Structure formats: structure tokens, C-alpha cells
Amino acid sequence: MKQFFGMSQRGNLEEAVLGLRNPEFLMLFSNKDQFEAHVKALEKMYPGVPSIGCIGMSYDTRIAENGVGVVAFLDGISAAANVLEQVSLMPVKYINRLEQDIQKTGGTSQDTVCIDFCTGNDACALTTIYAALKRKGISLVGGTGDAGKVSANGRIYQDAVAYGIVRNHRGRVKTYKENIYHQLGNYRFIASNTDKSNYILGSLNGKPAKQVYQSILHVTDKQILTQTFQNPFGKINGNDTCIISIKEVNGNALTCFRQVNDSDVLILLELGDYRAIVKQTIQKICQDFPKRSAVFSVNCLFRYKLFSEHHYMQEYLHDMSALGSHAGLVGYGEHYNNRFVNQSMTCVVFE
């Protein structure tokens, strides 16, 4: 298979798709003002081609920050795209769509992946999607778009998760998750006074969450929102750690970018040697896949901000280009199988 990436900083869709012929699956990344027009125009350009889209920045060796980017898969893949609606209430109501698309593509755990873009309530959406995927052992990579809108097959949806089931007929697929953080000290916290619907973390070990965070890291209220780049929370999930970013201060509580539940066990994390970790990820992928057709990734907005502040973002994209055709989305949260994580990178590699 082959991967195409085209972009226009001016938001000119025709410029972004210049040279793209016979795509078999499309992903659109646009800006708030032009998203709906771009969705309709892309469908007219490539009628009937399965497509999903969201509002967000995209990249290959460069970044389309406020224009439009298009990723296409072609030459040896089959795909299906659709949405699960009402993700804030009952996405399982639409699970038959996903089950039929899995059956239609006929994929297996070795050669098929699900890529999804969500408008919110990610944990519920992922639990629903993965319940269908795990029966076939199919992995998932995706993220959250901006402004509460996604698209599928030329239509705009709100309160929904758009997905594409992609089967590689010429080799394997495998998903990866990169974490550039490790545990700070031996801090362990029991969460309480949480508000699951609003992602509020009220208390840690019975004390106000804001006070606990400030007393350890010696930061002011204003500094908390940038300190989370260096020191997010982590939730232990088996042998893995899910990163939890702080969104804002809410009185003595902290509002996070992902749900925290009462009695969750949290730890405090600190930023590691991200340059070395990225190189380890690239090395691991090269070991697993000596020949690679494409890599599609989702990088967290906070990683983008962190890398940009450290003047590393362009170097990062250059490093990742060593894998071959690499393109992706800057998301507001990352999806990896049934997990909703923050401040991470997830990706799928095609042989």
C-alpha cells in the first residue's frame, strides 16, 4: 500500500490533493472555518471513497497549522468508514454499523486497524468500539478533534465518533504508543470527590487536589497549566500508565483532559529524555518492520506545544521521516485500543 499526504497552509483543498488519484481511504484535517465546506468538496472530488475527518492540525515533515491536510491510503488496501452517534449517551445503539464494516473488510488482527476521530466522551466511545474490535483482535489508533465535529463519507456529525476500518492486503499492521514520561518519586494518590462527567479531580488522599499538586511542585495557580507539560498525573493500568493532563484550576479542584473516578490510584509523572525515547520508538518500529509502507500517527496537542517550546518539533518530524512515509494529526487526546490517554503519541505502521 501507499500513503499520500498533501497540505495547504491557505486552506486550498485543491492544492492539498494535487496529484492524488484513485484513493481507497481518505482522512481530512481542516480548520474551524472551512471544515464543512472541505468535507463536501472532498466528497465531490472522490465520490464514494470511504472517508473520515476532523478539525485539527496535520503534518508530514511540515505542519498545516490552520489550513487543510489530506491523508490517503491507496494501492492495496480495502476500507470502510462510518460513525457511531450519540457518544455522550448511547453509542452502542449504532454498534451494528461497525460490526458490518468489520465483516465487510474481512480483516484480521494481523492486517487490519481501526482509525477513529471523536468529538468527546472518548472513554465511553472507545469502550463501545473496542468491544466489537477485540472479537477479531483488531487494534485501534485515533484521537479527539476540535470544535465537537467529525465527518464520515461527506457528512458532518456532532456528538459522534467517526471511524475507518482499514485492511492492508500487502502486509501486516501494528499499533504503538509512546510515553515520554516516567514516575516522579514514590507518590501514590487515591482520587476522591471526582465529577466524571466534567473530568474534575477534587481530592487526593483526602486533601484538595490543587493543594497537593502545588505543595509537591511549588507552583502558583497560573503555573499549574504549564507545569502539566512537565508533570502530568498518571493512572496505573496493568503494566501501562495512562497520562492525565491538567486542563484548568477549578477552585481547589483540578479539571483534567480525561476522566478520573473515585478510588482511582494516581501517580505523579515527570518528563523524560524525549529525544532518546523518540529514537527508541523509531528503532523498535524498524526492528518490527524492516520494510514499511506507511506510518500514521496522532500526537497530543500538549506534545506539540512542548516540542515547539523546546524548538524540537521540526527535528521530531525529521526524525520520524526516517521511517518513510509518515503523516498524522495533532489531537486533543489520543486513543490506543480501549484506552484514552493524554500527552502521548499513538501510531499504526503498515508493512
Buried (B, 14 or more C-beta within 10 A) or exposed (E): BBBBBBBBBEBBBEBBBEEBEEBBBBBBBBBEEBBBEBBBBBBEBBEEBBBBBBBBBBBBEEBBBBBBBBBBBBBBBBBBBBBBBBBBEEBBEBBEBBBEBBEEBEBEBBBBBBBBBBBBBBBBBBBBBBBBBBEBEBBBBBBBBBEBBBBBBBBBBEBBBBBBBBBBEEBBBBBBBBBBBBBBEEBEBEBBBBBEEEBBBBBBEEEBBBEBBBEBBEBEEEEBBEBBBBBBBBBBEEEEBBBBBBBBBBEBBBBBBBBBEEEBEBBBBBBEEBBEBBEEBBEEBBEEBEEBBBBBBBBBBBBBBBBEEBEBBBEBBEBBBEBBBBBBBBBBBBBBBBBBBBBBBBBBBBB
